[in-house]
Structure formats: structure tokens, C-alpha cells
Amino acid sequence: MLGAILKKEACAECRFCCAFRKTSLWEVPVFTRENTEAIKKNQNLDSSVLEPLDKRLFGNTETDIADYLSDYSVYDLTDCYQTDDPEEEVPCPYLGRNGCILSAEEKPWDCKIWPLRVMRTEGGDVVIALTPTCPEINKINLNDVKKFVNENLRDELLSYAKSHPYLIKEYREDFPIL
């Protein structure tokens, strides 16, 4: 989505967003039913790593998640860690030698919009925020990123988030709002 300002080659080389520390498991992407069905159709992919969405990913969300558990899934990396070190990273199960092995239909929205995040503030507002830890986006002037997102992506992102409310992450203060 950010291809006009963020070089795909730089992202493919970096892969920062494709590994998760124990402290960043909230960032594990959420797959929609459509993503999961596409993955299941691909004989080259292991869909067994996906499991129904867990309430813990949404903290204090007041909506009833039970109705939607079958529509959303995630992969659980907790058993993949080798140490107790909170900085240890585990790669995404769909990260191949040459980058992501998922097609556009299989790839979750979280990955498609990275390093952007659609988040819900404590007051209930839905905002578009920028992941502060992305090495590549930090090389671009924040005002240029804001302008690009507001002119090209804002409506699409907010519309999709509205139709898939369980993809919205809880807001974190260190994420600049665009």
C-alpha cells in the first residue's frame, strides 16, 4: 500500500516486520476467513499453524468476540521460543528464504498495511497510526508519510477496518497518529 513512498526491495531485505518478540505478540497478524480459506486451498502452505482468534489479543474490547471467532485466525508462536529472553525473535511461519510466501489473497491485512496500524484509542476513536519501530519508514519524513496516507489511503483503511473491527489494534502511545 505504501509502495509509492516505501521501496518494496528495502522491505524485502529488512524483514523486521516478519519476526516477533514475546513482548510484541500483540502484533501477530490477524487473518480473515478469506485469507484462511485461500491458504487452505494452497497445497504448498501449512494452514495448521492458524488457530481461531483469541480474546486476549483484544484486551478490554467490549464487543462480543465469540460470534466472530470462526471468521478470524492467528498463528500462535508461544511454543516456538527457545529461551526466556523477551528479545528473542521468532519468524512468521509464512516467511520464506526470499521473503513472504503468501499471495495477495492469502496475506493478512496487517501485513499489507505495515507499518501502518489502524488502532482504537482509549476514547473509542479509530485512528491510523504509524509503527515507530519500522526501520524503513523512519527514513522518510513523518509529514510526507502523513500527507501520503491522508491523500491516498485514509478512507480505504478506515472503511476496511469498519467492516472488520477485529483487525483494529488497541492504541499504544508511542505510535504517532497520522
ZIFENSUL-V321218 format. One record per pair of residues at least 12 apart in sequence whose C-alpha atoms are under 10 Angstrom apart, sorted by the first residue. I is the first residue (numbers start at 1). GAP is how many residues later the second one is. Records with the same first field share a line. If there is no record, write none. Layout:
# ZIFENSUL-V321218
I = GAP / GAP
This chain:
# ZIFENSUL-V321218
1 = 110 / 111 / 112 / 113 / 114 / 115 / 148 / 151 / 152 / 156
2 = 110 / 111 / 112 / 113 / 114 / 135 / 143 / 146 / 147 / 150 / 151
4 = 144
5 = 132 / 135 / 139 / 140 / 143
6 = 109 / 130 / 131 / 133 / 134 / 139
7 = 129 / 130
10 = 125 / 126
11 = 88 / 103 / 123 / 124 / 125 / 126
12 = 86 / 87 / 88
13 = 85 / 86
14 = 85 / 120 / 121 / 122
15 = 76 / 77 / 80 / 84 / 85 / 119 / 120
16 = 73 / 75 / 117 / 118 / 119 / 120
17 = 74 / 75 / 94 / 97 / 98 / 114 / 116 / 117 / 118
18 = 71 / 72 / 73 / 74 / 75 / 76 / 77 / 81 / 82 / 93
19 = 69 / 70 / 71 / 72 / 73 / 74 / 76
20 = 57 / 61 / 66 / 67 / 68 / 69 / 70 / 71 / 72
21 = 56 / 57 / 60 / 64 / 65 / 66 / 67 / 68 / 69 / 70
22 = 55 / 56 / 59 / 62 / 63 / 64 / 65 / 66 / 67 / 68
23 = 62 / 63 / 64 / 65 / 66
24 = 62 / 63 / 65
25 = 32 / 50 / 51 / 52 / 53
26 = 30 / 31 / 32 / 33 / 143 / 144
27 = 30 / 83 / 84 / 90 / 142
28 = 29 / 46 / 47 / 48 / 49 / 64 / 82 / 83
29 = 44 / 45 / 46 / 63 / 78 / 79 / 80 / 81 / 82 / 83 / 138
30 = 20 / 22 / 23 / 27 / 42 / 43 / 44 / 45 / 77 / 78 / 79 / 80 / 81 / 136 / 137 / 138
31 = 19 / 20 / 21 / 22 / 40 / 41 / 42 / 43 / 44 / 75 / 76 / 77 / 78 / 79 / 80 / 135 / 136
32 = 21 / 38 / 39 / 40 / 41 / 42 / 74 / 75 / 76 / 77 / 132 / 134 / 135
33 = 35 / 36 / 37 / 38 / 39 / 40 / 73
34 = 37 / 38 / 71 / 72 / 73 / 74
35 = 36 / 37 / 38 / 67 / 68 / 69 / 70 / 71 / 72 / 73 / 74
36 = 14 / 15 / 35 / 36 / 37 / 38 / 69 / 70 / 71 / 72
37 = 68 / 69
38 = 64 / 65 / 66 / 67 / 68 / 69
39 = 63 / 64 / 66 / 67 / 68
40 = 66
41 = 65
42 = 60 / 61 / 64
44 = 57 / 58
45 = 48 / 49 / 56 / 57 / 61
46 = 47 / 48
47 = 28 / 46 / 47
48 = 27
49 = 24 / 25 / 26 / 27 / 28 / 44 / 45
50 = 22 / 23 / 24 / 25 / 26 / 43
51 = 18 / 19 / 21 / 22 / 23 / 24 / 25
52 = 16 / 17 / 18 / 19 / 20 / 21 / 22 / 23 / 24
53 = 12 / 13 / 15 / 16 / 17 / 18 / 19 / 20 / 21 / 22 / 23 / 113
54 = 12 / 15 / 18 / 19 / 20 / 22
55 = 14 / 111
57 = 17 / 109 / 112 / 113
58 = 108 / 109 / 110 / 111 / 112
59 = 110 / 111
60 = 62 / 110
61 = 59 / 63 / 105 / 108 / 109
63 = 102 / 103
65 = 101
68 = 96 / 98
69 = 97
71 = 93 / 95
72 = 92 / 94 / 95
73 = 35
74 = 34
75 = 17 / 18
76 = 16 / 17
77 = 12 / 13 / 14 / 15 / 16
78 = 12
94 = 13
108 = 59
109 = 48 / 51 / 52 / 58
110 = 57 / 58 / 59
113 = 40 / 44
114 = 16 / 17 / 20 / 23
115 = 14 / 15 / 16 / 17 / 18 / 19 / 20 / 21 / 22 / 23
116 = 12 / 13 / 14 / 15 / 16 / 18 / 21 / 33 / 41 / 59 / 60 / 61 / 62
117 = 12 / 13 / 14 / 40 / 50 / 51 / 52 / 53 / 54 / 58 / 60 / 61
118 = 12 / 36 / 39 / 40 / 42 / 43 / 47 / 49 / 50 / 51 / 52 / 53 / 59
119 = 39 / 42 / 46 / 48 / 49 / 50 / 51 / 52 / 53 / 56 / 58
120 = 45 / 48 / 49 / 50 / 51 / 52
121 = 48 / 49 / 50 / 51 / 52
122 = 48 / 49 / 50
124 = 46 / 47
125 = 46
126 = 32 / 35 / 36 / 39 / 42 / 43 / 44 / 45
127 = 27 / 30 / 31 / 41 / 42 / 44 / 49 / 50 / 51
128 = 18 / 21 / 22 / 25 / 26 / 29 / 30 / 40 / 43 / 47 / 48 / 49 / 50
129 = 17 / 20 / 42 / 43 / 44 / 45 / 46 / 47 / 48 / 49
130 = 12 / 15 / 16 / 44 / 45 / 46 / 47 / 48
131 = 41 / 43 / 44 / 45 / 46
132 = 42 / 43 / 44
133 = 41 / 42
142 = 34 / 36
143 = 35
145 = 33
146 = 30 / 31 / 32
147 = 31
148 = 30
149 = 29
150 = 28
154 = 24
